[in-house]
Every structure is written in C-alpha cells, then in structure tokens.
Amino acid sequence: MAQASSVLVTRVVIADDTLLVREGLLRLLESEPEIEVVATCEDGDSALAAVDEHRPDVLVTDIRMPPSNRAEGVAIAKKLRTSHPEVGVVVLSQYVDPAYALALFDSGSERRGYLLKDRVSGSRALGDAIRAVAEGGAFVDPQVVDALIAARARQSASPLAQLTDRELDVLRLMATGLGNGAIARSLDVGRRAVERHINSIFAKLDLQPEGEVSRRVAATLIYLANAGTPLGAS
C-alpha cells in the first residue's frame, strides 16, 4: 500500500494591535488546511520576538501598530529582510495609497505582500498572499496596482514632470514663501544659480513675464496642485 504524501504546512505569525482583528484573522486561517498560525501578537516588538522564537514561514502584520503607530509593518519588513531573510511578510493595510506598497518593496519584492484589509474577509486573498510570499514570490493587491498606474499617469501628465530635481527643490522652497536669498542659503548654492533655476521653471511651466510676483504665485499654485504628499505625512 502506497504511503500518502505529507502536506507541507506554512507556519504563520499574526500581528495586529486590535484583538478582534487578530481573532478574525486566526479564524479565517483556520479554514486553510495548509496554514498553521503559531503565534499572535499585538505590537511590532512582540512580532519581532515571535519571529525569533517560532521562525515562521510568513508574518502577517498590520501596517500601523505600536510602538510607532505609523508604518510599523513596513519597518518590520525592512528589519526582517536583514535579520530573517527567509521569512515572508504580508502587510495588511486600509490604505490604497501606492506609496506604502512602494515603501514595502523598496528593499526587494521577494517574499513580500501588500493586501488591503477590506479584501480579506470572505475571500481567499489572504491565503493566496501567504502562499505566494512563502514560496518566495510577491503579492500586491490589484486595487493598489490600479492606484499606482493611475498615479504614474497623473505624474507623467503633470507639468512638474519636466522639471529637474534641482528645479523641483527650488520650486518647493518657493512654495513655502522663501525669497531667492533664503532659497540659495537653504540649498547651499549661489543666488544667481537660484535665479537661473527660477527662470527655467517659469519657462517650462509656460508662465509669461507679466510680473515677477504673479509668476511666483502662479508657479506656487501649480506646485501645490500637482505635488504629491510624502509617505507618512499627516
């Protein structure tokens, strides 16, 4: 009689600062016969300790938890990339903003997944994400991919896309109300260099010479209308 082949079980640690969420994820994964939850945690520090102790295949973590209450899940993933590169990480988030996903994949997409929380309940998405990263792959929520494509399209259509990095620095400081001298000091460049950058900005943004003040105001409005919000800004 042939011996039945053994089933490879994926061992998982769950980290979320909300008890109900932890319990919900635990119950959800109990329906996955090839996934075993070996520990649940309520913050980033205990998640890292659980990884050290249990050596799971995958950590499923909320994106925002104590102690930082910011992008803690992304920070944990970056730490594990060095300390436990064999451990996959699936970050659960309520944020469609692709900047968070890009931050997660900044150090590589291998064994990393980003899944929106509203896609977890009543679907196999979480199990699919866990299996993908456990096998060394990546998983990105389709809604985040759609948002990233839309953001790239807006960026390429933005009038700011034609500015150089230095011109963007100058325009950003101009938008805060700084004059040419203050901008020069902030960037540690000469005042004439700042003037050249500003003239180039005006030309690229097609701002006609109808007065220096009005062009500065128009450039500032264009910047505020088109510049993105940095990751983690409140």
C-alpha positions in Angstrom: 0.0 0.0 0.0 1.5 3.4 -1.1 2.1 5.9 1.7 0.2 9.1 1.4 2.4 12.2 0.7 2.8 14.6 3.6 1.2 18.1 3.3 3.6 21.0 3.5 2.3 23.4 6.2 3.0 27.1 6.1 3.6 28.4 9.6 2.3 32.0 10.2 2.6 34.6 12.9 -0.2 37.2 13.1 0.5 40.8 14.4 -2.3 43.4 14.9 -3.0 45.7 17.8 -6.7 45.0 17.7 -7.9 41.9 19.4 -10.9 41.4 17.2 -8.8 41.6 14.1 -6.3 39.1 15.4 -9.1 36.7 16.3 -10.8 37.2 13.0 -7.6 36.5 11.1 -7.0 33.4 13.2 -10.5 32.1 12.5 -10.1 32.9 8.8 -6.8 31.0 8.5 -8.2 28.0 10.4 -10.1 27.2 7.2 -6.9 26.9 5.3 -5.6 23.3 5.9 -2.1 24.0 4.8 -1.6 27.1 7.0 -0.9 26.9 10.8 -0.9 30.0 13.0 1.9 29.6 15.6 1.5 32.9 17.4 -0.5 36.1 17.6 1.0 39.5 18.6 -0.3 43.0 19.4 2.7 45.2 18.5 5.8 45.4 16.5 8.2 44.4 19.3 6.3 41.2 20.2 6.0 40.4 16.4 9.8 40.5 16.1 10.2 38.4 19.2 7.7 35.9 17.9 9.6 35.6 14.6 12.8 34.9 16.6 11.1 32.3 18.8 8.9 30.4 16.2 10.8 31.0 13.0 7.6 31.1 10.9 7.4 31.0 7.1 5.3 34.2 7.0 4.5 37.1 9.2 1.0 38.7 8.6 1.2 42.2 10.1 -1.0 45.3 10.3 0.7 48.3 8.7 0.1 50.6 11.7 0.8 49.3 15.2 2.6 50.3 18.4 5.2 51.3 19.2 5.5 53.8 16.3 1.8 53.8 15.3 2.9 54.7 11.9 4.1 52.4 9.1 5.2 49.8 11.6 4.5 46.9 9.3 6.8 48.3 6.6 9.5 48.9 9.2 9.3 45.3 10.5 9.5 44.0 6.9 12.7 46.0 6.4 14.3 44.7 9.6 13.4 41.1 8.8 15.0 41.5 5.3 18.3 41.6 7.2 17.7 39.5 10.3 15.4 36.8 8.8 15.5 37.0 5.0 13.8 33.6 4.8 10.6 34.9 6.5 7.9 36.3 4.2 5.9 39.3 5.2 2.3 40.1 4.2 1.3 43.7 5.2 -2.4 44.3 5.8 -3.5 47.9 5.2 -6.5 50.0 4.8 -4.6 52.4 2.6 -4.9 52.2 -1.2 -2.1 54.8 -1.4 0.6 53.0 -3.5 3.4 54.9 -1.6 3.0 52.4 1.2 3.4 49.4 -1.1 6.4 51.0 -2.8 8.0 51.5 0.6 7.4 47.9 1.4 9.0 46.7 -1.9 11.8 49.3 -1.7 14.3 46.6 -0.5 13.0 44.0 -2.9 9.7 42.3 -3.7 10.9 38.8 -2.9 8.7 37.3 -0.1 6.7 40.4 0.4 2.9 41.0 0.0 0.6 44.0 0.4 -3.1 43.3 0.8 -6.0 45.7 1.6 -7.9 44.7 4.7 -11.3 45.1 3.0 -10.3 42.3 0.7 -9.5 39.8 3.5 -12.9 38.9 4.9 -14.9 36.3 2.9 -12.2 35.7 0.3 -9.1 33.5 -0.3 -7.0 36.6 -0.9 -5.1 36.3 2.4 -4.3 32.6 1.9 -3.2 33.3 -1.6 -0.9 36.1 -0.4 0.6 33.9 2.3 1.3 31.1 -0.1 2.8 33.4 -2.7 5.3 35.0 -0.3 6.1 31.7 1.4 7.1 30.3 -2.0 9.5 33.3 -2.4 7.2 35.4 -4.6 5.4 38.7 -4.2 1.7 39.6 -3.9 0.2 43.0 -4.5 -3.5 43.8 -4.1 -4.9 44.6 -7.5 -6.6 47.8 -6.2 -3.1 49.1 -5.2 -1.8 48.2 -8.7 -4.6 50.2 -10.2 -3.9 53.2 -7.9 -0.2 53.0 -8.8 -0.9 53.0 -12.5 -3.3 56.0 -12.1 -0.7 57.8 -10.0 2.0 57.3 -12.7 -0.3 58.5 -15.3 -1.1 61.7 -13.3 2.6 62.2 -12.7 3.6 61.9 -16.4 0.8 64.3 -17.3 1.8 66.8 -14.6 3.6 70.0 -15.7 6.1 69.3 -12.9 7.3 66.2 -14.7 9.5 68.3 -17.0 11.4 70.0 -14.1 14.8 68.7 -13.0 15.3 67.6 -9.4 17.1 70.8 -8.5 14.3 72.9 -10.1 11.8 71.0 -8.0 13.8 71.7 -4.9 13.8 75.4 -5.7 10.0 75.4 -6.5 9.3 73.5 -3.3 11.1 76.2 -1.3 9.5 79.0 -3.3 6.1 77.5 -2.4 6.9 77.9 1.3 7.3 81.7 0.7 11.1 81.9 0.7 12.9 84.6 -1.3 15.8 83.9 -3.7 18.4 84.6 -1.0 16.8 82.3 1.5 16.4 79.6 -1.1 20.1 79.9 -2.0 21.1 79.6 1.6 18.9 76.6 2.1 20.3 74.7 -0.9 23.8 76.0 -0.3 24.1 77.4 -3.8 24.7 80.9 -5.2 21.9 83.4 -5.6 22.5 83.6 -9.4 22.1 79.8 -9.7 18.7 80.1 -7.9 17.7 82.9 -10.4 18.7 80.7 -13.3 16.6 77.8 -11.9 13.6 80.1 -11.3 13.8 81.4 -14.9 13.9 77.9 -16.2 10.9 76.9 -14.0 8.9 79.8 -15.4 9.8 78.9 -19.0 9.0 75.2 -18.6 5.7 76.0 -16.8 4.9 78.4 -19.7 4.5 81.4 -17.3 4.7 84.6 -19.3 6.7 87.6 -17.9 3.8 89.6 -16.6 5.4 90.4 -13.3 7.8 88.5 -11.1 5.3 88.3 -8.2 2.4 87.0 -10.2 4.7 84.4 -11.9 5.9 83.2 -8.4 2.3 82.9 -7.2 1.3 81.0 -10.3 4.3 78.6 -10.0 3.4 78.0 -6.4 -0.2 77.2 -7.2 0.9 74.8 -9.9 3.3 73.1 -7.4 0.6 72.8 -4.7 -1.9 71.4 -7.2 0.4 68.7 -8.6 2.9 67.8 -5.9 2.3 64.5 -4.0 2.1 64.1 -0.3 5.2 62.4 1.2 4.8 59.0 2.8 3.8 59.2 6.5 2.8 62.9 6.3 -0.2 63.7 8.4 
